[in-house]
Amino acid sequence: MNRSILVVDDEIRFRELYARVLRDAGFAVQEAGSAAEALKLLSVDVPAMVISDVRMPGASGLDLLRRARSAHPELPFLLVTAYADVREAVDALKLGAVDYLAKPVDLDELLAAVHDTLGVRPDATGEIPAEALTGIVSESPAMRSVLRDAYRVAASDATILLTGESGSGKEVVAQFIHRQSARRDKPLVPVNCAAIAPSLLASELFGHEKGAFTGAVAKRKGYFREAHEGTLFLDEIGDMPLELQPSLLRATETGRITPVGSDKEAIVDCRLIAATNRNLETDVAAGRFRQDLYYRLNVITIDIPPLRERTEDIPPLARYFLNKGTSENKRLSRAAIQTLMAHPWPGNVRELANAMAHVRLLSQTDVILPEHLPPAVRKAVPKAAPDRITADPNRPTATRTLEQQEVEAVAAALKETGGNRTHAAQLLGITRRGLIYKLKRLGLE
């Protein structure tokens, strides 16, 4: 069976990322940086399908589609663009494109589209090696999906935007990406943009010369240069002052920075990972965040689900934090675990870590019971199971009724969107990854 794919994109970061993911999935990949280069390759060898960007200098992806399909009418095309233009999508589908994806591309969606188009079953080559997960505490399908995406993109130098609620584990994912990258032997420099005074953030990021401002008694290197050849992790990027964002955009586009008080540029080479708990699209619409910077950061987006959506992670994380940094071996009773899993964890993993620190310091027993947990956690007492003797076995329980409603809602959304998981997730008001988790949990895959 022909498993070769031609990837066409004028931006090498996207082209290499798609190619890497496809090769890891067992496909042979050719790359082209323009429609003209792609047509030359097609004149020599016809692949199983073509994945092409739409907007490229010179001939567009639609031009490439027209010319290629005239010579190869059955050649499948998957088009990708950073611009959500419905008219282009309609034109592409009329010309015979099999699908149309918007950047930043969901890598699972990309592979699903390829597998569906070529009629092949996905293999397991995309699984994470066990050694790569050393130090990672996660058992939930939702979080394993996050880590799988992170592992896929780690080897590239693509900019990554991590989104998710505060305390959900964005820095842990950033550390995982850095460890799996070619820059692993160089520094990972974390910066919390919200923790630095706006007036000082420029000098902290880009450095400053001695005497550049009051209090600048010595020259400062700055975080960008500290992360040279490594990874710079900008946490809470949504809180960066608007007036500083053009300088960050220039640094990410050109690799050049200008220290405060200097007229000389410095060249930096660092991989950028940004994180936020804000909705940057909303901030862009409100004028609080630059649109061009958002597009620059949003090359690959990985959404970290909150802890309440990955309850399988609560017991192993709780055990880890309970005995972290001690020689003790405290155990959680079954009742304590049930209480922990009933709590909604609005503070996510950070709140769980603090709760276990409370238990570790105040409990005088090796077996942790519900009464040893913090008061805020004890309030979420799990409901007792129905009496197995008196309960009517033919009458559905409330839990079963809710689950059935969830099944029906998911099934209806998938039916309405023709099986498109991304669109179905939007209808349901959840992330695509959250939908995939629900499909697994409900046995609907």
BELCORNOR-V656139 format. One record per pair of residues at least 24 apart in sequence whose C-alpha atoms are under 6 Angstrom apart, sorted by the first residue. I is the first residue (numbers start at 1). J is the second residue. Records with the same first field share a line. If there is no record, write none. Layout:
I=J, J
This chain:
2=48
3=27, 48
4=28, 29, 47, 48
5=29, 47, 48, 49, 50
6=30, 31, 50
7=31, 51, 52
8=32, 33, 52
9=33, 53
10=34
13=158
25=125
35=59, 64
49=75, 76, 77
50=77
51=77, 78, 79
52=79, 80
53=79, 80, 81
54=80, 81
104=299, 300
138=313
139=313
140=310, 312, 313
142=437
150=177
154=180, 181
155=181
157=271
159=272, 273, 297, 299
160=273, 300, 301
161=274, 275, 298, 301
162=275, 301, 302, 303
163=275, 276, 277, 303
164=277, 303, 304
165=277
166=277
167=347, 348, 349, 350
168=306, 348, 349
183=230
186=230
187=227, 230
188=230, 231, 232
189=227, 232, 233
190=233
191=234, 235
192=235, 236
193=236, 240
194=236, 239
203=260
206=259
207=259
208=259, 260, 261
209=261
212=261
227=270
228=268, 269, 270
229=269, 270
230=270
231=270, 271, 272
232=272
233=273, 274
234=274
235=274, 275
236=275, 276
237=275, 276
238=276
249=293
307=348
308=344
321=353, 356
322=356, 360
330=366, 367
331=367, 368
332=367, 368
333=368, 369
336=369, 370
339=381, 382
342=380, 382
343=377, 380
